[in-house]
């Protein structure tokens, strides 16, 4: 009879141990949530400046393209031209960020930004 009770007691103890180990505690879940929150905050702040760097690169590329087109126009016409002169033959489209400012009688040029987006 005692072995029957001991077996039954062992089965109940094993069942209690299995159910106690089956899930997570509230503290464990809160720690995981805090860790995920910290990691997501790090990612958000590290990705924040990527758009600004892309805008700067686009502005630099556009400025270099305009300078190359202006020099090609000068090689063809022996004078510097305006943005309207470059459009079509030397530039496919007008720049959204820069304009050409002619200095003197077409002897020099400056590339000036149109807005505050590019410098």
Backbone as a chain_set.jsonl record, in Angstrom:
{"seq": "XXXXXXXXXXXXXXXXXXXXXXXXXXXXXXXXXXXXXXXXXXXXXXXXXXXXXXXXXXXXXXXXXXXXXXXXXXXXXXXXXXXXXXXXXXXXXXXXXXXXXXXXXXXXXXXXXXXXXXX", "coords": {"N": [[0.814, -1.182, 0.0], [1.962, 1.209, 0.707], [3.719, 1.635, -1.356], [2.02, 2.149, -3.44], [0.931, 4.668, -2.68], [3.301, 6.102, -2.558], [4.074, 6.043, -5.25], [1.95, 7.439, -6.4], [2.314, 9.912, -5.186], [4.819, 10.591, -6.201], [4.179, 10.894, -8.926], [2.449, 13.115, -8.807], [4.214, 15.076, -7.837], [6.054, 15.162, -9.945], [4.346, 16.101, -11.951], [3.733, 18.637, -10.936], [6.284, 19.844, -10.986], [6.767, 19.837, -13.765], [4.752, 21.542, -14.732], [5.482, 23.916, -13.492], [7.869, 24.547, -14.746], [7.101, 25.018, -17.306], [6.414, 27.575, -18.371], [7.178, 31.151, -18.765], [8.285, 33.51, -16.332], [6.839, 36.536, -15.049], [8.755, 38.489, -14.58], [10.892, 37.623, -16.21], [9.749, 37.991, -18.764], [9.367, 40.798, -18.72], [12.022, 41.683, -18.6], [12.987, 40.84, -21.095], [11.384, 42.427, -22.779], [12.282, 45.004, -22.08], [14.963, 44.85, -22.916], [14.597, 44.513, -25.709], [13.381, 46.981, -26.25], [15.476, 48.787, -25.686], [17.367, 47.999, -27.635], [15.914, 48.574, -29.994], [15.708, 51.361, -29.773], [18.389, 52.095, -30.046], [18.842, 51.339, -32.714], [17.041, 53.032, -34.09], [18.103, 55.61, -33.569], [20.619, 55.362, -34.73], [20.067, 55.069, -37.425], [18.957, 57.418, -38.09], [20.463, 59.596, -39.287], [20.996, 58.79, -41.881], [19.416, 59.545, -44.086], [20.024, 62.285, -44.34], [22.728, 62.19, -45.111], [22.468, 60.956, -47.576], [21.068, 62.926, -49.0], [23.02, 64.951, -49.037], [24.984, 63.688, -50.6], [23.598, 63.442, -53.029], [23.324, 66.137, -53.693], [26.035, 66.89, -53.999], [26.759, 65.276, -56.184], [25.036, 66.292, -58.16], [25.994, 68.91, -58.371], [28.614, 68.432, -59.307], [27.987, 67.297, -61.783], [26.793, 69.441, -63.093], [29.002, 71.178, -63.221], [30.712, 69.708, -64.906], [29.141, 69.639, -67.254], [29.074, 72.355, -67.806], [31.764, 72.897, -68.374], [32.038, 71.304, -70.652], [30.295, 72.673, -72.35], [31.696, 75.065, -72.564], [33.978, 74.158, -73.899], [32.881, 73.604, -76.382], [31.733, 76.04, -77.237], [33.358, 78.15, -76.552], [32.763, 79.93, -74.538], [31.062, 80.469, -71.412], [27.865, 79.17, -70.441], [24.366, 79.618, -69.551], [22.001, 77.921, -67.35], [19.859, 77.311, -68.99], [21.105, 77.134, -71.454], [22.595, 74.828, -71.163], [20.729, 72.848, -70.785], [19.186, 70.065, -72.226], [21.154, 69.555, -74.395], [23.653, 69.268, -73.007], [22.913, 68.718, -70.406], [20.451, 66.517, -69.19], [18.115, 67.198, -67.808], [16.922, 70.138, -66.068], [18.609, 71.283, -63.159], [17.451, 70.558, -59.874], [18.419, 71.607, -57.567], [20.523, 73.422, -57.934], [21.719, 76.414, -59.588], [23.211, 78.181, -62.337], [25.351, 80.876, -62.152], [26.394, 83.402, -64.113], [29.449, 85.125, -64.448], [30.562, 88.279, -65.239], [31.108, 88.824, -68.751], [30.379, 86.168, -69.633], [32.77, 84.94, -68.941], [33.348, 83.515, -66.712], [31.888, 81.369, -64.207], [29.605, 80.671, -61.519], [28.356, 78.168, -59.374], [25.423, 78.138, -57.789], [23.424, 77.402, -54.921], [19.894, 76.704, -55.024], [18.009, 76.577, -52.951], [17.722, 75.979, -49.402], [18.425, 73.395, -49.137], [20.762, 72.32, -50.264], [24.274, 73.022, -50.027]], "CA": [[0.0, 0.0, 0.0], [2.8, 2.396, 0.77], [4.293, 1.866, -2.68], [0.981, 2.786, -4.246], [0.885, 6.079, -2.29], [4.56, 6.735, -2.973], [4.007, 6.218, -6.711], [1.004, 8.496, -6.674], [2.954, 11.14, -4.734], [5.87, 10.899, -7.18], [3.526, 11.373, -10.144], [1.968, 14.482, -8.542], [5.386, 15.954, -7.737], [6.567, 15.319, -11.3], [3.391, 16.953, -12.665], [3.926, 20.003, -10.434], [7.561, 20.34, -11.507], [6.637, 20.072, -15.203], [3.945, 22.734, -14.971], [6.22, 25.08, -13.008], [8.92, 24.842, -15.693], [6.538, 25.112, -18.648], [6.255, 28.934, -18.878], [8.084, 32.202, -18.32], [7.755, 34.337, -15.253], [6.572, 37.918, -15.444], [10.045, 39.197, -14.554], [11.631, 37.25, -17.419], [9.12, 38.665, -19.897], [9.655, 42.231, -18.627], [13.432, 41.884, -18.95], [13.092, 40.705, -22.552], [10.755, 43.617, -23.376], [13.191, 46.139, -21.862], [16.119, 44.663, -23.798], [14.147, 44.818, -27.062], [13.178, 48.425, -26.332], [16.792, 49.439, -25.756], [17.935, 47.709, -28.957], [15.194, 49.331, -31.027], [16.09, 52.772, -29.643], [19.728, 52.228, -30.631], [18.706, 51.257, -34.173], [16.359, 54.234, -34.584], [19.0, 56.753, -33.53], [21.742, 55.176, -35.64], [19.57, 55.188, -38.801], [18.391, 58.762, -38.235], [21.232, 60.48, -40.144], [21.262, 58.221, -43.197], [18.729, 60.343, -45.092], [20.777, 63.522, -44.517], [23.929, 61.869, -45.87], [22.027, 60.698, -48.947], [20.758, 64.226, -49.599], [24.301, 65.617, -49.288], [25.62, 63.02, -51.738], [22.852, 63.815, -54.238], [23.684, 67.525, -54.004], [27.406, 66.905, -54.5], [26.745, 64.678, -57.516], [24.382, 67.238, -59.059], [26.92, 70.028, -58.562], [29.696, 67.96, -60.167], [27.431, 67.11, -63.122], [26.638, 70.777, -63.678], [30.34, 71.686, -63.531], [31.19, 68.984, -66.084], [28.369, 70.124, -68.403], [29.506, 73.73, -68.083], [33.075, 72.823, -69.03], [31.798, 70.777, -71.995], [29.715, 73.776, -73.123], [32.788, 76.003, -72.832], [34.834, 73.554, -74.917], [32.188, 73.672, -77.665], [31.32, 77.393, -77.637], [34.385, 79.107, -76.129], [32.185, 80.803, -73.517], [30.22, 79.752, -70.459], [26.448, 79.392, -70.68], [23.436, 79.538, -68.427], [21.37, 76.613, -67.186], [19.024, 77.088, -70.177], [21.999, 76.715, -72.542], [23.057, 73.459, -70.909], [19.596, 71.921, -70.765], [18.888, 69.409, -73.485], [22.33, 68.995, -75.051], [24.691, 68.902, -72.049], [22.198, 68.183, -69.233], [19.163, 65.958, -69.613], [17.071, 68.023, -67.202], [17.412, 71.247, -65.244], [18.891, 70.891, -61.781], [16.462, 70.949, -58.873], [19.075, 72.172, -56.393], [21.528, 74.426, -58.247], [21.61, 77.242, -60.78], [24.507, 78.725, -62.741], [25.413, 82.333, -62.147], [27.487, 83.835, -64.977], [30.201, 86.257, -63.928], [31.109, 89.051, -66.356], [30.552, 88.524, -70.075], [30.541, 84.75, -69.921], [34.154, 84.53, -68.761], [33.43, 82.641, -65.543], [30.578, 80.993, -63.694], [29.472, 80.149, -60.162], [27.202, 77.287, -59.168], [24.829, 78.564, -56.523], [22.264, 76.598, -54.517], [18.6, 77.354, -55.17], [17.334, 76.657, -51.655], [18.543, 75.668, -48.232], [18.669, 71.952, -49.098], [22.16, 72.046, -50.607], [25.166, 74.143, -49.753]], "C": [[0.863, 1.253, 0.0], [3.439, 2.665, -0.588], [3.279, 2.506, -3.605], [0.916, 4.269, -3.951], [2.159, 6.809, -2.7], [4.569, 6.998, -4.481], [3.084, 7.366, -7.091], [1.604, 9.848, -6.298], [4.045, 11.563, -5.718], [5.274, 11.463, -8.471], [3.03, 12.804, -9.973], [3.124, 15.467, -8.469], [5.977, 16.213, -9.126], [5.649, 16.235, -12.106], [3.528, 18.404, -12.219], [5.215, 20.617, -10.974], [7.462, 20.668, -12.996], [5.812, 21.317, -15.486], [4.66, 23.989, -14.503], [7.292, 25.485, -14.004], [8.374, 25.107, -17.1], [6.492, 26.535, -19.189], [7.32, 29.879, -18.367], [7.453, 32.96, -17.168], [7.561, 35.755, -15.784], [7.863, 38.727, -15.498], [10.854, 38.891, -15.809], [11.055, 37.945, -18.649], [9.401, 40.168, -19.886], [11.109, 42.535, -19.003], [13.624, 41.793, -20.464], [12.504, 41.93, -23.249], [11.656, 44.832, -23.221], [14.408, 46.035, -22.783], [15.742, 44.978, -25.246], [13.914, 46.312, -27.256], [14.483, 49.187, -26.454], [17.424, 49.216, -27.127], [17.231, 48.478, -30.069], [15.513, 50.815, -30.952], [17.466, 53.021, -30.244], [19.637, 52.228, -32.153], [18.07, 52.523, -34.733], [17.31, 55.421, -34.611], [20.198, 56.587, -34.453], [21.322, 55.332, -37.099], [19.096, 56.611, -39.099], [19.132, 59.634, -39.249], [21.478, 59.97, -41.549], [20.608, 59.052, -44.294], [19.483, 61.635, -45.371], [22.031, 63.279, -45.345], [23.583, 61.594, -47.332], [21.708, 61.986, -49.685], [22.042, 64.981, -49.928], [25.011, 65.006, -50.494], [24.925, 63.377, -53.047], [23.19, 65.242, -54.661], [25.088, 67.614, -54.586], [27.482, 66.353, -55.923], [26.138, 65.634, -58.532], [25.303, 68.421, -59.366], [28.072, 69.629, -59.491], [29.22, 67.764, -61.605], [27.27, 68.446, -63.83], [27.998, 71.348, -64.062], [30.915, 71.005, -64.775], [30.462, 69.451, -67.341], [28.795, 71.533, -68.789], [30.854, 73.74, -68.799], [32.949, 72.264, -70.452], [31.198, 71.853, -72.894], [30.796, 74.779, -73.498], [33.711, 75.461, -73.933], [34.193, 73.638, -76.3], [31.998, 75.105, -78.156], [32.317, 78.488, -77.261], [33.834, 80.198, -75.202], [31.342, 79.944, -72.592], [28.773, 80.109, -70.702], [25.627, 79.281, -69.409], [22.86, 78.12, -68.336], [20.499, 76.291, -68.396], [19.876, 76.634, -71.358], [22.427, 75.26, -72.384], [21.947, 72.43, -71.045], [19.343, 71.36, -72.151], [20.114, 68.752, -74.096], [23.368, 68.492, -74.042], [24.12, 68.349, -70.741], [20.851, 67.66, -69.708], [17.991, 66.766, -69.053], [17.714, 69.133, -66.393], [17.599, 70.765, -63.811], [17.791, 71.388, -60.846], [17.096, 71.738, -57.735], [20.015, 73.332, -56.695], [21.164, 75.216, -59.496], [23.003, 77.792, -61.088], [24.399, 80.24, -62.778], [26.636, 82.737, -62.979], [28.13, 85.084, -64.397], [30.816, 86.985, -65.128], [30.4, 88.704, -67.659], [30.807, 87.071, -70.458], [31.965, 84.258, -69.769], [34.333, 83.614, -67.557], [32.011, 82.331, -65.071], [30.702, 80.563, -62.24], [28.26, 79.239, -60.119], [26.638, 77.622, -57.81], [23.619, 77.71, -56.184], [20.966, 77.388, -54.64], [17.895, 77.542, -53.833], [18.278, 76.346, -50.531], [18.884, 74.175, -48.163], [20.131, 71.625, -49.322], [23.008, 73.274, -50.288], [26.319, 74.167, -50.722]], "O": [[0.522, 2.247, -0.642], [3.677, 3.823, -0.932], [3.637, 3.316, -4.46], [0.85, 5.07, -4.884], [2.123, 7.962, -3.127], [5.019, 8.052, -4.93], [3.388, 8.159, -7.982], [1.419, 10.828, -7.021], [4.18, 12.745, -6.033], [5.815, 12.41, -9.041], [3.17, 13.621, -10.882], [3.022, 16.579, -8.986], [6.353, 17.34, -9.447], [6.137, 17.066, -12.873], [3.446, 19.311, -13.047], [5.23, 21.781, -11.374], [8.015, 21.673, -13.443], [6.142, 22.076, -16.396], [4.449, 25.052, -15.087], [7.603, 26.672, -14.104], [9.157, 25.398, -18.004], [6.53, 26.695, -20.409], [8.236, 29.486, -17.643], [6.23, 33.036, -17.053], [8.07, 36.109, -16.848], [8.031, 39.564, -16.384], [11.437, 39.795, -16.407], [11.809, 38.435, -19.489], [9.648, 40.752, -20.941], [11.382, 43.542, -19.656], [14.355, 42.597, -21.044], [13.082, 42.417, -24.221], [11.779, 45.621, -24.157], [14.832, 47.034, -23.364], [16.505, 45.649, -25.942], [14.22, 46.851, -28.319], [14.585, 50.13, -27.238], [17.962, 50.153, -27.717], [17.882, 48.98, -30.985], [15.582, 51.471, -31.991], [17.686, 54.049, -30.884], [20.291, 53.038, -32.81], [18.523, 53.034, -35.757], [17.321, 56.171, -35.587], [20.747, 57.585, -34.919], [22.15, 55.696, -37.933], [18.863, 56.954, -40.258], [18.485, 60.354, -40.009], [22.116, 60.661, -42.343], [21.213, 59.242, -45.349], [19.576, 62.049, -46.527], [22.362, 64.095, -46.205], [24.341, 61.969, -48.227], [22.037, 62.128, -50.863], [22.141, 65.589, -50.994], [25.575, 65.728, -51.316], [25.587, 63.591, -54.062], [23.328, 65.524, -55.852], [25.31, 68.333, -55.56], [28.19, 66.901, -56.768], [26.657, 65.776, -59.64], [25.373, 68.873, -60.509], [28.46, 70.405, -60.365], [29.966, 68.036, -62.546], [27.571, 68.572, -65.017], [28.131, 71.945, -65.13], [31.539, 71.663, -65.607], [31.089, 69.64, -68.383], [28.865, 71.862, -69.974], [31.054, 74.517, -69.733], [33.668, 72.695, -71.354], [31.548, 71.942, -74.071], [30.816, 75.285, -74.62], [34.169, 76.215, -74.791], [34.908, 73.734, -77.298], [32.091, 75.364, -79.355], [32.121, 79.646, -77.629], [34.413, 81.281, -75.113], [30.956, 78.829, -72.943], [28.471, 81.225, -71.123], [26.124, 78.903, -68.348], [23.189, 77.246, -69.138], [20.402, 75.13, -68.794], [19.421, 75.835, -72.177], [22.599, 74.549, -73.374], [22.2, 71.273, -71.381], [19.292, 72.102, -73.132], [20.132, 67.538, -74.3], [23.906, 67.398, -74.211], [24.793, 67.586, -70.048], [20.189, 68.29, -70.533], [16.996, 66.989, -69.743], [18.901, 69.077, -66.073], [16.832, 69.937, -63.319], [17.271, 72.493, -61.006], [16.403, 72.456, -57.016], [20.284, 74.148, -55.814], [20.404, 74.751, -60.345], [23.863, 77.859, -60.21], [23.473, 80.802, -63.363], [27.772, 82.452, -62.601], [27.444, 85.985, -63.916], [31.511, 86.372, -65.938], [29.226, 88.334, -67.657], [31.394, 86.794, -71.504], [32.346, 83.268, -70.394], [35.388, 82.996, -67.41], [31.052, 82.972, -65.502], [31.769, 80.144, -61.79], [27.248, 79.517, -60.763], [27.296, 77.417, -56.79], [22.862, 77.333, -57.079], [20.938, 78.593, -54.391], [17.25, 78.567, -53.614], [19.496, 76.437, -50.684], [19.559, 73.739, -47.23], [20.685, 70.755, -48.651], [22.521, 74.405, -50.281], [27.176, 75.047, -50.64]]}, "num_chains": 1, "name": "protein.A"}
